[in-house]
Amino acid sequence: MSELPPDWPLREHSQIIRCRPHEWHVQVVGKGPDILLLHGAGASAHSFHPLIPHLPGFRLIVPDLPGQGYTRAGGMMRLGLDAMADDIATLCADQGWRPVAIIGHSAGGAIALRLSEVMPRPPRSVVGLNAALGPFDGFAGWLFPKLAKAMASSPFVAAIVTRLSSKRKQVERLLTGMGSQISEDGITAYQRLVSRTAHIEGTLGMMAQWQLEPLLERLPQISVPTLLIAAARDRAVPASVSRDAAALLRRADYVELSDFGHLVHEEAPAAVAALILRFVDEHREQVSLVSGQ
């Protein structure tokens, strides 16, 4: 873990796990039934550290996604939605983790739902925090994947993006642009992330390979109980995205918080945790309609 800063949030709970095709950085905190937490694009496991103290009674398993944070991608063609879900399912099986719930922020919410489809023993519930469950609209929907793909194909682009985006004022502007106000320590952690070329390469690779439409088409067939928590001030993934997805899912609850932005779990961890615990406790003892157990 030589690359991990000595003062990285919850570093004492970090471990490196080699499970093909990746070398995973994972933080494991607490004891009890397993809950898997998945961050969004461009973030890392650190984004959950304000939330973790508010989720007692569980073993919380928080990996960095492939190529992001401090997880070293074993293949740059394994960064799309389906590939990442398959590789996380393999990691869970390898380590004997059996999540009763999966919590996903932003793009992590889409991965959580995909995992409910592919895990041999599906979770009893899924929670999406400002889950990215909608396509980009209009011209941006056509341009964005192509732009990301073009950027990811150049070995020089990640270094340029790193240099341009890693200044503190740029990071502050980016976070504010998502509608969120987080702590100074939180801003510092994101600044460290975007200062790492490998992290930028992994994020660009994920964006370039992101194919959400097949999952969106299957939402009416997904039967795992799902709680979608949205923030009214989110400028990255509007609350309407979660509201519309909840209407399509077979067993979904929708909650909207009025005073927060995209990083709602960092801004209001106690309020978010209360919603999560109530939903997870309600469903973790029920028979899973997905697995038939």
C-alpha positions in Angstrom: 0.0 0.0 0.0 2.9 2.3 -0.6 0.9 4.6 -2.9 -1.8 5.2 -0.2 -1.1 8.4 1.8 -0.4 7.8 5.5 -3.3 10.0 6.5 -5.8 8.7 3.9 -9.3 8.3 5.5 -9.7 5.0 7.3 -6.3 3.8 6.1 -6.1 1.5 9.1 -8.9 -0.5 7.5 -7.3 -0.7 4.0 -6.1 -3.9 2.4 -4.8 -4.9 -1.0 -6.5 -8.0 -2.5 -5.2 -9.6 -5.7 -8.2 -11.1 -7.4 -8.1 -11.4 -11.2 -8.0 -9.3 -13.2 -7.4 -6.4 -10.7 -5.4 -5.6 -7.7 -8.1 -4.2 -5.4 -7.8 -1.6 -2.7 -10.6 -2.4 -0.2 -11.6 -1.0 3.2 -13.4 -3.4 5.6 -14.9 -1.9 8.7 -17.0 -3.4 11.5 -18.6 -6.7 12.2 -21.9 -8.3 11.3 -23.8 -9.0 8.1 -22.0 -7.8 5.0 -22.9 -4.6 3.2 -21.1 -3.6 0.0 -20.6 0.1 -0.7 -19.8 1.3 -4.3 -18.6 4.8 -5.1 -19.3 6.8 -8.2 -17.2 7.7 -11.2 -14.1 9.8 -10.3 -14.4 9.1 -6.5 -13.1 6.3 -4.3 -13.9 4.4 -1.2 -13.0 7.5 0.8 -16.3 9.1 -0.1 -18.1 6.8 2.3 -16.0 7.6 5.3 -18.4 10.2 6.8 -21.3 7.6 6.4 -19.5 4.6 7.8 -19.7 5.5 11.6 -23.5 5.8 11.2 -23.9 2.2 10.0 -23.2 0.1 13.1 -23.8 -3.6 13.3 -22.5 -4.5 9.8 -19.3 -5.5 8.2 -18.9 -2.7 5.6 -16.9 -3.6 2.5 -15.8 -0.6 0.5 -13.7 -1.2 -2.6 -12.2 1.3 -5.0 -13.6 0.6 -8.4 -11.2 -0.8 -11.0 -8.7 1.8 -12.2 -9.9 4.4 -9.7 -8.7 5.4 -6.3 -6.0 2.9 -5.4 -7.3 -0.2 -7.2 -4.9 -1.1 -10.0 -6.8 -2.2 -13.1 -5.6 -5.5 -14.6 -7.1 -4.6 -17.9 -8.3 -1.3 -19.3 -11.1 -3.1 -21.2 -12.7 -4.2 -17.9 -14.0 -0.8 -16.9 -17.6 -0.8 -18.3 -20.7 -1.5 -16.2 -21.1 -5.2 -17.0 -17.4 -6.0 -16.7 -17.0 -4.2 -13.4 -20.1 -5.9 -11.9 -18.8 -9.3 -13.0 -15.4 -8.6 -11.5 -16.9 -7.3 -8.2 -19.0 -10.4 -8.0 -15.9 -12.5 -8.5 -14.1 -10.6 -5.8 -17.0 -11.2 -3.3 -17.0 -14.9 -4.1 -13.2 -15.1 -3.7 -13.4 -13.4 -0.3 -16.5 -15.2 0.9 -18.4 -11.9 1.2 -22.2 -12.3 1.1 -23.8 -8.8 1.1 -27.3 -8.5 2.5 -27.4 -5.1 0.9 -25.5 -3.1 -1.7 -25.3 0.7 -1.5 -24.2 2.6 -4.6 -23.6 6.3 -5.1 -24.1 7.7 -8.6 -22.7 5.3 -11.1 -22.2 2.9 -8.2 -26.0 2.7 -8.0 -26.2 1.3 -11.5 -23.4 -1.2 -10.7 -25.4 -2.3 -7.5 -28.5 -3.1 -9.6 -26.4 -5.0 -12.1 -24.9 -7.0 -9.3 -28.3 -7.9 -8.1 -28.8 -9.6 -11.5 -25.4 -11.5 -11.6 -24.5 -12.5 -8.1 -25.1 -16.2 -7.3 -26.6 -15.1 -4.0 -28.2 -11.7 -4.7 -28.5 -9.0 -2.0 -31.8 -8.7 -0.2 -31.9 -5.0 -0.9 -30.2 -2.2 -2.9 -29.8 1.5 -2.0 -29.0 4.1 -4.6 -27.7 7.5 -3.6 -28.3 9.9 -6.4 -28.0 6.9 -8.6 -27.0 7.5 -12.2 -29.9 5.6 -13.8 -30.6 7.8 -16.8 -29.0 8.5 -20.1 -27.4 11.8 -21.0 -29.9 14.0 -22.8 -29.7 15.6 -26.3 -26.4 16.5 -27.8 -24.5 15.7 -24.7 -25.8 12.1 -24.9 -24.2 11.8 -28.4 -21.0 13.7 -27.7 -20.1 12.6 -24.2 -19.3 8.9 -24.7 -17.4 9.7 -28.0 -15.4 12.5 -26.3 -14.5 10.2 -23.4 -13.5 7.4 -25.7 -11.3 9.8 -27.7 -9.7 11.1 -24.6 -9.1 7.6 -23.1 -7.4 6.5 -26.3 -4.6 9.0 -26.0 -1.7 8.2 -23.5 -1.2 11.9 -23.0 -4.7 13.1 -22.3 -4.9 11.8 -18.7 -1.7 13.6 -17.7 -3.1 16.8 -19.3 -6.5 16.5 -17.5 -4.6 15.7 -14.2 -2.6 18.9 -14.5 -5.6 21.1 -15.4 -8.0 19.7 -12.8 -5.9 19.1 -9.7 -5.6 22.7 -8.5 -7.6 23.2 -5.4 -9.8 25.9 -6.8 -10.7 23.7 -9.8 -11.6 20.9 -7.4 -13.7 23.2 -5.3 -15.5 24.5 -8.4 -16.2 21.0 -9.6 -17.7 19.9 -6.2 -19.7 23.1 -6.0 -21.0 22.5 -9.5 -22.5 19.3 -8.2 -24.5 21.2 -5.7 -22.5 20.0 -2.7 -20.7 21.7 0.1 -18.3 19.2 1.9 -15.6 19.5 4.5 -12.1 20.9 3.8 -10.7 17.4 4.4 -13.1 16.0 1.9 -12.0 18.5 -0.7 -8.4 17.6 0.0 -9.1 13.9 -0.6 -10.7 14.6 -4.0 -7.8 16.9 -4.9 -5.4 14.0 -4.1 -7.4 11.7 -6.3 -7.5 13.9 -9.4 -3.8 14.6 -9.0 -3.1 10.9 -9.8 -2.8 10.2 -13.6 -3.8 6.6 -13.0 -7.0 7.6 -11.4 -7.9 9.9 -14.2 -7.1 7.2 -16.8 -9.4 4.8 -14.9 -12.2 7.3 -14.7 -11.9 8.2 -18.4 -11.9 4.5 -19.3 -15.0 3.9 -17.3 -16.8 6.8 -19.0 -15.7 5.6 -22.4 -17.1 2.1 -21.8 -20.2 3.0 -19.9 -23.3 1.4 -21.5 -26.3 2.0 -19.4 -29.2 1.5 -21.8 -29.5 -2.3 -21.5 -29.8 -2.0 -17.7 -32.4 0.7 -18.1 -34.5 -1.5 -20.4 -34.4 -4.2 -17.8 -35.5 -2.1 -14.8 -39.1 -3.4 -14.9 -37.8 -6.9 -14.6 -35.5 -6.2 -11.6 -37.2 -7.5 -8.4 -34.7 -6.7 -5.7 -36.2 -4.2 -3.1 -34.6 -0.9 -3.9 -34.5 2.4 -2.1 -33.5 5.4 -4.3 -32.4 8.5 -2.3 -32.1 11.7 -4.3 -31.1 15.2 -3.4 -33.1 18.1 -4.7 -30.0 20.3 -5.3 -28.0 17.6 -7.2 -26.8 19.3 -10.4 -24.9 16.2 -11.7 -27.8 13.6 -11.5 -31.1 15.5 -11.1 -33.6 14.0 -8.6 -36.0 13.3 -11.5 -33.6 10.5 -12.6 -34.2 8.5 -9.4 -37.9 9.4 -9.4 -38.4 8.1 -12.9 -36.3 4.9 -12.2 -38.3 4.2 -9.1 -41.5 4.3 -11.1 -40.0 1.6 -13.4 -38.6 -0.8 -10.8 -40.9 -3.5 -9.5 -40.1 -2.9 -5.8 -38.8 0.6 -5.3 -39.1 3.3 -2.7 -38.2 6.9 -3.4 -37.0 9.5 -0.9 -35.9 13.1 -1.8 -33.8 15.2 0.5 -34.3 18.9 0.0 -31.1 20.6 1.1 -28.2 18.7 -0.4 -26.4 18.0 -3.6 -24.7 15.1 -5.4 -22.5 14.1 -2.5 -25.4 13.9 -0.1 -23.8 11.0 1.8 -20.9 13.2 2.6 -23.0 16.3 3.4 -25.7 14.6 5.6 -24.4 11.2 6.6 -26.6 10.7 9.7 -29.8 11.5 7.7 -28.8 9.2 4.9 -27.8 6.4 7.2 -31.1 6.5 9.0 -32.9 5.9 5.8 -30.5 3.1 4.8 -30.7 1.3 8.1 -34.5 1.4 8.2 -34.7 0.0 4.6 -32.0 -2.7 5.0 -33.4 -3.9 8.4 -36.9 -4.1 6.8 -35.7 -6.4 4.0 -32.7 -8.4 5.2 -34.7 -11.2 6.8 -37.2 -11.5 4.0 -37.1 -14.2 1.4 -35.4 -13.0 -1.7 -37.6 -13.0 -4.8 -34.5 -12.8 -6.9 -32.8 -16.0 -5.5 -36.0 -17.8 -4.5 -34.4 -18.5 -1.1 
